[in-house]
Amino acid sequence: MTRSGDLILRLLAEASSGPSPDRGVTGLCRHAEQEGTYWFLGGDGATALLYDAVEDTVVRPAGSIGRHWPPLLGTAAARRTDACYTTYHRPNGYHWFFAGDQVLQYDSVKGVVLQGPCPIGDLFRFTGEAADFARGVDAVCPPAPRDGLFWFFRGDRALQYDTREGRVTEPVRPLTAYWPGLAGTVFANGIDSCHTTHHLPGGRHWLFAGGLTGLYDSVRHAFVYGPAAFTELFPALREDLVSPHAGSAISR
């Protein structure tokens, strides 16, 4: 069992196939079927573990992405995933993996790749100034717990895209133009991973950059927690990831 964020980072680092950059978490997404259970991706972008936030337990040990998702073997995502996301609108969820200029959609129930791997530009109409985002993204998340609209992050810039209409709805601008509360923090320079909490109707996002984490409220444009070290904010992160209907209290 794991009782702290320190162990999660250590397990991910130990499972890394090469030198792990000083980036604690490069991806965080929900498990498709188990409420309160999440995939953490390590700093190398090629390792992951499955964590149960209710029981505070690692339920699938740290290992390569290809080990956890064998159909991804041989794809860019298995070598290094830059961003991951689990859909909300499917009962059992699909996973999206972004790696370099490639993207794929994975059905975790059937264990098959549904779309891709293919260039990001084949699925998303990034044109003009947004065309640079077809070369790769650092993080993807919806503005609220629903599918359709998404924030795409690349470096210190962001755009919003409507997958239903196939168009950019908010043009490329600096992160701080959309999320002014990031000004003066490490997140203004870029986000490694962003996870939108799904227990509240408004926009609350866990942001990761380097070894730092923060819970950002995009309605009030202020941090609820942090920014601070991932290990320091891990108890708050655990509590936020657990549904109030999970039937199990968080132990401190």
Secondary structure as UniProt FT lines:
FT   HELIX           5..15
FT   STRAND          27..30
FT   TURN            35..36
FT   STRAND          37..41
FT   TURN            43..44
FT   STRAND          47..52
FT   TURN            53..56
FT   STRAND          57..64
FT   HELIX           65..68
FT   HELIX           70..72
FT   TURN            73..74
FT   HELIX           76..79
FT   STRAND          83..86
FT   STRAND          94..99
FT   TURN            100..101
FT   STRAND          102..107
FT   TURN            108..111
FT   STRAND          112..119
FT   HELIX           120..123
FT   HELIX           128..135
FT   STRAND          139..141
FT   STRAND          149..154
FT   TURN            155..156
FT   STRAND          157..162
FT   TURN            163..166
FT   STRAND          167..174
FT   HELIX           175..178
FT   HELIX           180..182
FT   TURN            183..184
FT   HELIX           186..189
FT   STRAND          193..196
FT   STRAND          204..209
FT   TURN            210..211
FT   STRAND          212..217
FT   TURN            218..221
FT   STRAND          222..229
FT   HELIX           230..241
FT   TURN            244..245
//
